[in-house]
Amino acid sequence: MNLDIKFYLRLLIRRLPVMTALFLICAGIGAAVAVRLPDVYSTSARLLVERPQIPDSMAASTIRTGANEQLSVIQQQLLTRANLIDIANEFSVFPNIRQMEPDDVVDRMRATTKIRRSGGREQALIMTISFENENPRVAAAVVNEYVTLILDASARFRLDRAEGTLDFFEQEVERLGVELDTQSARIVSFKNQHKNALPDDLAYRQNRQSLLQERLSRLERERASLGEQRQQIITLFENTGRLGSGAAALTPEAQQLERLRRELDQALAVYSDTHPRVRLLRNRMNQLETTVSAQLSSSGDGTQQASVLDVSLAELDTRMADLTRSVTETSGELEELRASIEATPSNSIALGALNRDYANTQALYNAAVRNLSEAQMGERIEVTSKGQRVSVLEGANVPNRPSGPNRTKLIAAGVAAGAGLAVGFFVLLELLNRSIRRPSEIISRFGVTPLATIPFMESQTHRWVRRGALITAFVAVLVGVPLALWVIDSQYMPLELLASKIAGKLGFS
């Protein structure tokens, strides 16, 4: 589409008063803001995160929080609502702070506070804090207060964590110690309750069981042999009425005599006839032979035979009763051993579980004691400030020169905004105007080529009237807009405050 420069130039001249008014309004507000805004002073302080003074290989701190993370936490704590309001009230940061809303105070404090961290791997971490205010002394005081709060927060942050770690492991050691004592008491109680069925003496009880089984078999055989012998004596007496020639051997004296004879034979195989032991055995045998002979001489009497039978049976019954008692005792002990041996596997499993629990608790206790020692060392490091710490690299000084506002930039911004608004007004009117004003628009709109066009024939008088009106409007704009701005600034609201409110409504800071 061909650009009709003359046509747009005429439109520009026609709309120039309004565009000039828009331009002057924005430029005037920008200039007023740039001139009226007070000087702003900015000052800053730099903090350095120092490495631990004691190498970690010798004594490590228990604080594992990174320096960047620690500073981030401290920054969030520093910029809390309560802190900012307290600082603003303490130093009267804003002239009309008593009439300001708390939210406005917090917003302006955060807007004028700048915190920046710099540093990287294998580089020192530096934190820069700056603040802007109309009063240079207030700016320096606020920054120094920030620094004081950060230093206190850093020391408290690390010390609280070190003390918290120490308290935790002290409680853990105490808890595990009590648990160890309880577990020990359980093991002792279990061993006392099952002292006869523990795996420690299982081999002894098994050997004892084997010995008792052999002894029980031997006692059973002896008891059976005595029972057969007793039955033989009774059968012989019932059949013959006498005990027989060998019955005398069944009397105590005869039995003792037989034993002495066997002992004498054994002694003669070792000693001579004149040996004292041999002579002693022979004297005792002579005495017993006399007694046995007397018993045999009176064996013809049935009553005497019955007496000998009773004595023999009584002797056998006594021996059998002794054997029976031994069998009963041995069987009882065997039963107890069998029950204890059968209970040993389950007791071994239960005791093993108790011992494992004790070993696990002991391992946890030992680890807690080691950690407690490290926590005590870490707490000592933090108390003496030998660990990582934040120090002041450069404090805040009272600035001598204002840091803002950038008045040239504000004026340029007002001029640019006015120019942009004027151009936008011109373009917007063109986009909204759908009327046909040129022959080319007939062709582009309807696709019809007119045969001829008759231009508007303006008279000389009408031309002078139009030009006069344009000049009058232009002059009115040049005079009226500054005058209107002056009235608004002096009678209603300062232009800088008005600009600030308009920017706030539009979402700009």
RODO-2510 file (C-alpha; in nm, 4 decimals, decimal comma):
residues 509
     n   res          X          Y          Z
     1     m     0,0000     0,0000     0,0000
     2     n     0,1401     0,3383    -0,1088
     3     l     0,1974     0,5738     0,1792
     4     d     0,0261     0,9098     0,1237
     5     i     0,2655     1,1380     0,3104
     6     k     0,0707     1,4554     0,2418
     7     f    -0,2479     1,3021     0,3704
     8     y    -0,0897     1,1849     0,6967
     9     l     0,0923     1,5133     0,7333
    10     r    -0,2378     1,6980     0,7171
    11     l    -0,3808     1,4569     0,9764
    12     l    -0,0773     1,5158     1,1974
    13     i    -0,1244     1,8930     1,1761
    14     r    -0,4940     1,8554     1,2528
    15     r    -0,4311     1,6373     1,5590
    16     l    -0,1186     1,8153     1,6723
    17     p    -0,2841     2,0074     1,9614
    18     v    -0,4105     1,6935     2,1280
    19     m    -0,0849     1,5087     2,0696
    20     t     0,1063     1,8090     2,2001
    21     a    -0,1147     1,8151     2,5092
    22     l    -0,0465     1,4466     2,5782
    23     f     0,3243     1,4976     2,5206
    24     l     0,3392     1,8008     2,7466
    25     i     0,1452     1,6284     3,0227
    26     c     0,3806     1,3300     3,0362
    27     a     0,6929     1,5368     2,9871
    28     g     0,5768     1,7887     3,2461
    29     i     0,5008     1,5199     3,5018
    30     g     0,8384     1,3582     3,4316
    31     a     1,0188     1,6887     3,4696
    32     a     0,8266     1,7762     3,7849
    33     v     0,9009     1,4392     3,9366
    34     a     1,2685     1,4699     3,8443
    35     v     1,2918     1,8174     3,9946
    36     r     1,0727     1,7631     4,2983
    37     l     1,1994     1,4247     4,4125
    38     p     1,4380     1,4613     4,7057
    39     d     1,7924     1,3351     4,6954
    40     v     1,8355     0,9725     4,7935
    41     y     2,1478     0,8484     4,9681
    42     s     2,2598     0,4886     4,9448
    43     t     2,5192     0,3094     5,1536
    44     s     2,6202    -0,0528     5,1811
    45     a     2,8139    -0,2989     5,3919
    46     r     2,9905    -0,6171     5,2912
    47     l     2,9999    -0,9357     5,4956
    48     l     3,2391    -1,2265     5,4473
    49     v     3,1697    -1,5910     5,5304
    50     e     3,4963    -1,7171     5,6810
    51     r     3,6008    -2,0808     5,6691
    52     p     3,6471    -2,2778     5,9938
    53     q     3,9684    -2,1953     6,1767
    54     i     4,0149    -2,5585     6,2836
    55     p     4,0604    -2,8140     6,0013
    56     d     3,7784    -3,0665     5,9677
    57     s     4,0322    -3,3497     5,9759
    58     m     4,1196    -3,2538     6,3338
    59     a     3,7846    -3,1437     6,4781
    60     a     3,4764    -3,1074     6,2605
    61     s     3,1790    -2,8928     6,3460
    62     t     2,8410    -3,0625     6,3670
    63     i     2,6777    -2,7863     6,1598
    64     r     2,6402    -2,9259     5,8092
    65     t     2,4395    -2,6357     5,6682
    66     g     2,6109    -2,4712     5,3715
    67     a     2,7123    -2,1069     5,3902
    68     n     2,4793    -2,0103     5,1063
    69     e     2,1863    -2,1867     5,2685
    70     q     2,2660    -2,0307     5,6055
    71     l     2,2772    -1,6800     5,4573
    72     s     1,9513    -1,7446     5,2735
    73     v     1,7810    -1,8423     5,5996
    74     i     1,9256    -1,5372     5,7781
    75     q     1,8115    -1,3111     5,4927
    76     q     1,4554    -1,4373     5,5196
    77     q     1,4628    -1,3867     5,8964
    78     l     1,6065    -1,0359     5,8536
    79     l     1,3354    -0,9223     5,6123
    80     t     1,0475    -1,0385     5,8251
    81     r     0,7623    -0,7984     5,8856
    82     a     0,8373    -0,7525     6,2561
    83     n     1,2063    -0,6744     6,1990
    84     l     1,1420    -0,4203     5,9248
    85     i     0,8728    -0,2376     6,1217
    86     d     1,0908    -0,2264     6,4344
    87     i     1,3886    -0,0885     6,2409
    88     a     1,1755     0,1680     6,0580
    89     n     1,0245     0,2914     6,3853
    90     e     1,3566     0,2917     6,5702
    91     f     1,5372     0,5102     6,3172
    92     s     1,2314     0,7037     6,1836
    93     v     1,3223     0,5919     5,8350
    94     f     1,0299     0,7763     5,6718
    95     p     0,9242     1,1313     5,7664
    96     n     0,5540     1,0467     5,7926
    97     i     0,5990     0,6981     5,9321
    98     r     0,3420     0,7559     6,2081
    99     q     0,0704     0,8125     5,9480
   100     m     0,1767     0,5205     5,7237
   101     e     0,0121     0,1827     5,7240
   102     p     0,2311    -0,1066     5,8447
   103     d     0,2018    -0,2778     5,5065
   104     d     0,3263     0,0372     5,3321
   105     v     0,6190     0,0578     5,5721
   106     v     0,7146    -0,3041     5,5052
   107     d     0,6834    -0,2612     5,1289
   108     r     0,8952     0,0526     5,1210
   109     m     1,1596    -0,1010     5,3506
   110     r     1,1872    -0,4052     5,1263
   111     a     1,1924    -0,1869     4,8148
   112     t     1,4801     0,0243     4,9458
   113     t     1,6764    -0,2709     5,0860
   114     k     1,9052    -0,4576     4,8497
   115     i     2,0813    -0,7790     4,9495
   116     r     2,3140    -0,9532     4,7084
   117     r     2,5361    -1,2575     4,7502
   118     s     2,8396    -1,3235     4,5347
   119     g     3,0883    -1,6041     4,5256
   120     g     3,1290    -1,9439     4,3745
   121     r     3,3134    -2,2695     4,4023
   122     e     3,6506    -2,2278     4,5662
   123     q     3,5674    -1,8586     4,6129
   124     a     3,4827    -1,6601     4,9212
   125     l     3,1133    -1,5955     4,9755
   126     i     3,0403    -1,2236     5,0152
   127     m     2,7073    -1,0703     5,1110
   128     t     2,6403    -0,7048     5,0221
   129     i     2,3636    -0,5135     5,1995
   130     s     2,2557    -0,1676     5,0845
   131     f     1,9797     0,0727     5,1807
   132     e     1,8457     0,3958     5,0331
   133     n     1,7008     0,6878     5,2229
   134     e     1,6654     1,0628     5,2011
   135     n     1,8760     1,0990     5,5158
   136     p     2,2321     0,9649     5,4748
   137     r     2,2710     0,9048     5,8469
   138     v     1,9518     0,7029     5,8585
   139     a     2,0681     0,4959     5,5617
   140     a     2,3992     0,4172     5,7337
   141     a     2,2249     0,3417     6,0648
   142     v     1,9803     0,1020     5,9018
   143     v     2,2568    -0,0861     5,7182
   144     n     2,4625    -0,1155     6,0367
   145     e     2,1548    -0,2430     6,2185
   146     y     2,1093    -0,4991     5,9425
   147     v     2,4713    -0,6062     5,9871
   148     t     2,4305    -0,6372     6,3646
   149     l     2,1179    -0,8492     6,3236
   150     i     2,2878    -1,0714     6,0663
   151     l     2,5936    -1,1277     6,2859
   152     d     2,3741    -1,2086     6,5861
   153     a     2,1517    -1,4343     6,3775
   154     s     2,4525    -1,6176     6,2312
   155     a     2,6077    -1,6813     6,5718
   156     r     2,2726    -1,7804     6,7207
   157     f     2,1930    -1,9979     6,4186
   158     r     2,5072    -2,2066     6,4507
   159     l     2,5123    -2,2130     6,8301
   160     d     2,1459    -2,3160     6,8531
   161     r     2,2009    -2,5975     6,6080
   162     a     2,5149    -2,7144     6,7858
   163     e     2,3373    -2,7086     7,1223
   164     g     2,0351    -2,8805     6,9713
   165     t     2,2579    -3,1558     6,8340
   166     l     2,4305    -3,1916     7,1714
   167     d     2,0981    -3,2097     7,3583
   168     f     1,9691    -3,4717     7,1167
   169     f     2,2663    -3,7041     7,1592
   170     e     2,2699    -3,6562     7,5359
   171     q     1,9076    -3,7691     7,5467
   172     e     1,9860    -4,0500     7,3034
   173     v     2,2766    -4,1787     7,5140
   174     e     2,0611    -4,1651     7,8266
   175     r     1,7732    -4,3433     7,6530
   176     l     1,9948    -4,6148     7,5073
   177     g     2,1678    -4,6598     7,8445
   178     v     1,8325    -4,7241     8,0116
   179     e     1,7399    -4,9607     7,7292
   180     l     2,0698    -5,1471     7,7738
   181     d     2,0030    -5,1879     8,1465
   182     t     1,6522    -5,3118     8,0754
   183     q     1,7791    -5,5574     7,8156
   184     s     2,0480    -5,6829     8,0544
   185     a     1,7845    -5,7365     8,3232
   186     r     1,5731    -5,9350     8,0751
   187     i     1,8670    -6,1573     7,9862
   188     v     1,9521    -6,2199     8,3535
   189     s     1,5884    -6,2931     8,4354
   190     f     1,5601    -6,5336     8,1415
   191     k     1,8796    -6,7167     8,2440
   192     n     1,7605    -6,7471     8,6043
   193     q     1,4216    -6,8731     8,4904
   194     h     1,5752    -7,1334     8,2570
   195     k     1,9059    -7,1958     8,4322
   196     n     1,8794    -7,5767     8,3864
   197     a     1,7988    -7,5551     8,0124
   198     l     2,0530    -7,3120     7,8722
   199     p     2,2713    -7,3923     7,5691
   200     d     2,5942    -7,3228     7,7600
   201     d     2,5893    -7,6556     7,9548
   202     l     2,4063    -7,8654     7,6936
   203     a     2,7108    -8,0881     7,6314
   204     y     2,7465    -8,1561     8,0056
   205     r     2,3780    -8,2485     8,0378
   206     q     2,3985    -8,4768     7,7346
   207     n     2,7019    -8,6570     7,8826
   208     r     2,5229    -8,6768     8,2155
   209     q     2,2206    -8,8242     8,0411
   210     s     2,4362    -9,0960     7,8814
   211     l     2,5938    -9,1831     8,2188
   212     l     2,2572    -9,1974     8,3905
   213     q     2,1140    -9,4189     8,1198
   214     e     2,4033    -9,6633     8,1655
   215     r     2,3591    -9,6508     8,5409
   216     l     1,9852    -9,7094     8,5090
   217     s     2,0452   -10,0135     8,2866
   218     r     2,2940   -10,1530     8,5369
   219     l     2,0572   -10,0952     8,8303
   220     e     1,7730   -10,2616     8,6416
   221     r     1,9916   -10,5637     8,5739
   222     e     2,1008   -10,5881     8,9367
   223     r     1,7434   -10,5573     9,0590
   224     a     1,6274   -10,8252     8,8165
   225     s     1,9135   -11,0540     8,9258
   226     l     1,8236   -11,0129     9,2940
   227     g     1,4594   -11,0815     9,2146
   228     e     1,5508   -11,4065     9,0406
   229     q     1,7761   -11,5033     9,3285
   230     r     1,4987   -11,4368     9,5811
   231     q     1,2540   -11,6414     9,3797
   232     q     1,4988   -11,9319     9,3606
   233     i     1,5465   -11,9326     9,7375
   234     i     1,1709   -11,9312     9,7996
   235     t     1,1122   -12,2117     9,5470
   236     l     1,3872   -12,4253     9,6995
   237     f     1,2534   -12,3786    10,0524
   238     e     0,9006   -12,4631     9,9445
   239     n     1,0123   -12,7819     9,7715
   240     t     1,2604   -12,9138    10,0309
   241     g     1,1801   -12,7306    10,3507
   242     r     1,5481   -12,6476    10,3752
   243     l     1,7718   -12,3829    10,2261
   244     g     2,0165   -12,6401    10,0917
   245     s     2,3879   -12,6603    10,1228
   246     g     2,4381   -12,3400     9,9352
   247     a     2,1748   -12,1574    10,1282
   248     a     2,4084   -12,0773    10,4099
   249     a     2,6025   -11,8720    10,1684
   250     l     2,3011   -11,6582    10,1436
   251     t     2,3171   -11,5603    10,5102
   252     p     2,5032   -11,2388    10,5890
   253     e     2,7831   -11,4271    10,7680
   254     a     2,8202   -11,6747    10,4872
   255     q     2,8194   -11,4012    10,2284
   256     q     3,0827   -11,2095    10,4232
   257     l     3,2875   -11,5288    10,4562
   258     e     3,2781   -11,5817    10,0792
   259     r     3,3894   -11,2260    10,0192
   260     l     3,6795   -11,2684    10,2629
   261     r     3,7845   -11,5864    10,0841
   262     r     3,7935   -11,4049     9,7509
   263     e     3,9890   -11,1185     9,9040
   264     l     4,2344   -11,3680    10,0551
   265     d     4,2902   -11,5324     9,7187
   266     q     4,3593   -11,1947     9,5657
   267     a     4,5942   -11,0955     9,8493
   268     l     4,7920   -11,4200     9,8222
   269     a     4,8456   -11,3504     9,4549
   270     v     5,0272   -11,0328     9,5594
   271     y     5,1589   -11,0785     9,9165
   272     s     5,3292   -11,3614    10,1124
   273     d     5,1677   -11,5695    10,3889
   274     t     5,3261   -11,3606    10,6585
   275     h     5,1982   -11,0326    10,5259
   276     p     4,9835   -10,8454    10,7818
   277     r     4,6900   -10,8160    10,5435
   278     v     4,6914   -11,1903    10,4734
   279     r     4,7045   -11,2685    10,8454
   280     l     4,4202   -11,0253    10,9180
   281     l     4,1974   -11,1831    10,6517
   282     r     4,2636   -11,5334    10,7884
   283     n     4,1788   -11,4334    11,1462
   284     r     3,8492   -11,2800    11,0350
   285     m     3,7721   -11,5912    10,8266
   286     n     3,8335   -11,8181    11,1252
   287     q     3,5869   -11,6199    11,3334
   288     l     3,3218   -11,6282    11,0596
   289     e     3,3758   -12,0035    10,9984
   290     t     3,2917   -12,0691    11,3623
   291     t     2,9711   -11,8684    11,3339
   292     v     2,8687   -12,0307    11,0069
   293     s     2,9410   -12,3795    11,1463
   294     a     2,7143   -12,3118    11,4403
   295     q     2,4414   -12,2039    11,2019
   296     l     2,4863   -12,5175    10,9926
   297     s     2,4804   -12,7492    11,2995
   298     s     2,1362   -12,6262    11,3929
   299     s     2,0018   -12,6408    11,0360
   300     g     1,7996   -12,9546    11,1086
   301     d     1,5284   -12,7621    11,2899
   302     g     1,2557   -12,6297    11,0473
   303     t     1,1976   -12,3243    11,2582
   304     q     1,5669   -12,2370    11,2452
   305     q     1,5629   -12,2855    10,8669
   306     a     1,2678   -12,0517    10,8405
   307     s     1,4523   -11,7904    11,0434
   308     v     1,7503   -11,8147    10,8118
   309     l     1,5125   -11,7844    10,5152
   310     d     1,3539   -11,4740    10,6632
   311     v     1,6921   -11,3188    10,7263
   312     s     1,8063   -11,3940    10,3715
   313     l     1,4876   -11,2630    10,2178
   314     a     1,4991   -10,9528    10,4356
   315     e     1,8549   -10,8890    10,3187
   316     l     1,7523   -10,9349     9,9565
   317     d     1,4437   -10,7144    10,0016
   318     t     1,6575   -10,4412    10,1547
   319     r     1,8993   -10,4531     9,8653
   320     m     1,6151   -10,4582     9,6146
   321     a     1,4506   -10,1606     9,7886
   322     d     1,7779    -9,9712     9,7681
   323     l     1,8052   -10,0555     9,4005
   324     t     1,4438    -9,9521     9,3394
   325     r     1,5026    -9,6203     9,5119
   326     s     1,8159    -9,5648     9,3040
   327     v     1,6246    -9,6548     8,9868
   328     t     1,3492    -9,4059     9,0801
   329     e     1,5970    -9,1299     9,1544
   330     t     1,7934    -9,1986     8,8371
   331     s     1,4741    -9,2084     8,6279
   332     g     1,3598    -8,8766     8,7755
   333     e     1,6915    -8,7137     8,7039
   334     l     1,6853    -8,8583     8,3527
   335     e     1,3358    -8,7155     8,2975
   336     e     1,4489    -8,3748     8,4150
   337     l     1,7517    -8,3912     8,1856
   338     r     1,5341    -8,4985     7,8924
   339     a     1,2930    -8,2114     7,9501
   340     s     1,5775    -7,9594     7,9855
   341     i     1,7511    -8,0899     7,6720
   342     e     1,4266    -8,0708     7,4749
   343     a     1,3670    -7,7139     7,5987
   344     t     1,7220    -7,6038     7,5193
   345     p     1,6689    -7,5306     7,1436
   346     s     1,3719    -7,2991     7,2058
   347     n     1,5531    -7,1356     7,4971
   348     s     1,8595    -7,0960     7,2755
   349     i     1,6490    -6,9174     7,0117
   350     a     1,4863    -6,6898     7,2698
   351     l     1,8194    -6,6165     7,4391
   352     g     1,9773    -6,5506     7,0990
   353     a     1,7044    -6,2987     7,0191
   354     l     1,7621    -6,1254     7,3535
   355     n     2,1373    -6,1205     7,2932
   356     r     2,0882    -5,9829     6,9414
   357     d     1,8653    -5,7080     7,0746
   358     y     2,1267    -5,6323     7,3363
   359     a     2,4051    -5,6286     7,0743
   360     n     2,2033    -5,3979     6,8475
   361     t     2,1271    -5,1666     7,1369
   362     q     2,4934    -5,1763     7,2390
   363     a     2,5979    -5,0815     6,8857
   364     l     2,3493    -4,7928     6,8840
   365     y     2,4711    -4,6858     7,2265
   366     n     2,8361    -4,6910     7,1155
   367     a     2,7493    -4,4893     6,8037
   368     a     2,5508    -4,2415     7,0147
   369     v     2,8454    -4,2037     7,2535
   370     r     3,0776    -4,1312     6,9604
   371     n     2,8301    -3,8831     6,8161
   372     l     2,7895    -3,7249     7,1589
   373     s     3,1647    -3,6746     7,1759
   374     e     3,1610    -3,5128     6,8320
   375     a     2,8618    -3,2981     6,9304
   376     q     3,0439    -3,1810     7,2423
   377     m     3,3462    -3,0905     7,0319
   378     g     3,1257    -2,9159     6,7738
   379     e     2,9437    -2,7209     7,0430
   380     r     3,2784    -2,6159     7,1897
   381     i     3,3951    -2,5012     6,8456
   382     e     3,0848    -2,2855     6,7994
   383     v     3,1027    -2,1409     7,1520
   384     t     3,4601    -2,0308     7,0951
   385     s     3,3745    -1,9041     6,7413
   386     k     3,6362    -2,1285     6,5824
   387     g     3,4007    -2,2652     6,3178
   388     q     3,2547    -2,1062     6,0105
   389     r     3,1397    -1,7526     6,0859
   390     v     3,0204    -1,4311     5,9251
   391     s     3,2438    -1,1279     5,9707
   392     v     3,2230    -0,7652     5,8606
   393     l     3,4443    -0,7043     5,5614
   394     e     3,3417    -0,3396     5,5183
   395     g     3,0987    -0,1465     5,7330
   396     a     2,8466     0,1134     5,6206
   397     n     2,9601     0,4759     5,6128
   398     v     2,7511     0,7913     5,5960
   399     p     2,7409     0,8825     5,2237
   400     n     2,8456     1,2353     5,1196
   401     r     2,6865     1,2368     4,7751
   402     p     2,3359     1,1349     4,6791
   403     s     2,2955     0,8185     4,4765
   404     g     1,9682     0,9251     4,3193
   405     p     1,7302     0,9938     4,1770
   406     n     1,8597     0,9957     3,8192
   407     r     1,6872     1,3157     3,7134
   408     t     1,8045     1,2983     3,3522
   409     k     1,6655     0,9502     3,3262
   410     l     1,3340     1,0576     3,4753
   411     i     1,3012     1,3527     3,2363
   412     a     1,3938     1,1306     2,9427
   413     a     1,1393     0,8754     3,0575
   414     g     0,8696     1,1474     3,0752
   415     v     0,9565     1,2743     2,7273
   416     a     0,9611     0,9206     2,5878
   417     a     0,6314     0,8422     2,7555
   418     g     0,4750     1,1627     2,6151
   419     a     0,6035     1,0922     2,2663
   420     g     0,4841     0,7354     2,2864
   421     l     0,1430     0,8409     2,4128
   422     a     0,1076     1,1000     2,1356
   423     v     0,2065     0,8513     1,8664
   424     g    -0,0215     0,5931     2,0220
   425     f    -0,3093     0,8397     2,0167
   426     f    -0,2494     0,9093     1,6474
   427     v    -0,2295     0,5411     1,5565
   428     l    -0,5302     0,4529     1,7673
   429     l    -0,7480     0,7120     1,5933
   430     e    -0,6413     0,5756     1,2569
   431     l    -0,7254     0,2202     1,3597
   432     l    -1,0663     0,3216     1,4916
   433     n    -1,1603     0,5507     1,1976
   434     r    -1,3363     0,3369     0,9342
   435     s    -1,4607     0,6220     0,7130
   436     i    -1,3540     0,6612     0,3480
   437     r    -1,1394     0,9704     0,2968
   438     r    -0,9311     0,9005    -0,0172
   439     p    -0,9922     0,7482    -0,3634
   440     s    -0,7420     0,4740    -0,2841
   441     e    -0,9607     0,3620     0,0051
   442     i    -1,2562     0,3178    -0,2364
   443     i    -1,0451     0,0893    -0,4501
   444     s    -0,9053    -0,1096    -0,1515
   445     r    -1,2405    -0,1284     0,0274
   446     f    -1,4846    -0,2010    -0,2574
   447     g    -1,2616    -0,2976    -0,5469
   448     v    -1,4092    -0,0192    -0,7633
   449     t    -1,1999     0,2289    -0,9544
   450     p    -1,3678     0,5687    -0,9640
   451     l    -1,3729     0,7564    -1,2976
   452     a    -1,3046     1,0870    -1,1278
   453     t    -1,2853     1,2394    -0,7806
   454     i    -1,3951     1,5872    -0,6832
   455     p    -1,1775     1,7281    -0,3988
   456     f    -1,3143     1,9428    -0,1252
   457     m    -1,2890     2,3012    -0,2403
   458     e    -1,1922     2,5065     0,0640
   459     s    -1,2510     2,8810     0,0468
   460     q    -0,9888     3,1290     0,1475
   461     t    -1,1927     3,2387     0,4462
   462     h    -1,2478     2,8834     0,5658
   463     r    -0,8769     2,8129     0,5309
   464     w    -0,7845     3,1126     0,7454
   465     v    -1,0447     3,0189     1,0057
   466     r    -0,9166     2,6609     1,0233
   467     r    -0,5574     2,7721     1,0551
   468     g    -0,6494     3,0258     1,3180
   469     a    -0,8357     2,7636     1,5183
   470     l    -0,5400     2,5265     1,4918
   471     i    -0,2970     2,7940     1,6053
   472     t    -0,5285     2,8928     1,8894
   473     a    -0,5635     2,5333     2,0050
   474     f    -0,1896     2,4810     1,9857
   475     v    -0,1206     2,7945     2,1885
   476     a    -0,3897     2,6961     2,4375
   477     v    -0,2254     2,3590     2,4798
   478     l     0,1178     2,5096     2,5248
   479     v    -0,0130     2,7454     2,7892
   480     g    -0,3001     2,5481     2,9389
   481     v    -0,1251     2,2192     3,0009
   482     p     0,1603     2,3661     3,2082
   483     l    -0,0902     2,5831     3,3874
   484     a    -0,3125     2,2813     3,4640
   485     l    -0,0134     2,0862     3,5916
   486     w     0,0838     2,3746     3,8135
   487     v    -0,2682     2,3974     3,9572
   488     i    -0,2783     2,0219     4,0251
   489     d     0,0634     2,0323     4,1868
   490     s    -0,0109     2,3302     4,4075
   491     q    -0,3794     2,2857     4,4847
   492     y    -0,4499     1,9112     4,4733
   493     m    -0,1477     1,6851     4,5029
   494     p     0,2229     1,7076     4,4265
   495     l     0,2923     1,5657     4,0870
   496     e     0,5514     1,3176     4,2180
   497     l     0,2950     1,1681     4,4537
   498     l     0,0382     1,1626     4,1782
   499     a     0,2863     0,9859     3,9491
   500     s     0,3699     0,7404     4,2260
   501     k     0,0044     0,6582     4,2832
   502     i    -0,0649     0,6181     3,9126
   503     a     0,2394     0,3878     3,8810
   504     g     0,1193     0,1886     4,1826
   505     k    -0,2256     0,1464     4,0299
   506     l    -0,0702     0,0279     3,7055
   507     g     0,1509    -0,2203     3,8909
   508     f     0,4819    -0,0370     3,8522
   509     s     0,7136     0,0414     4,1405
***
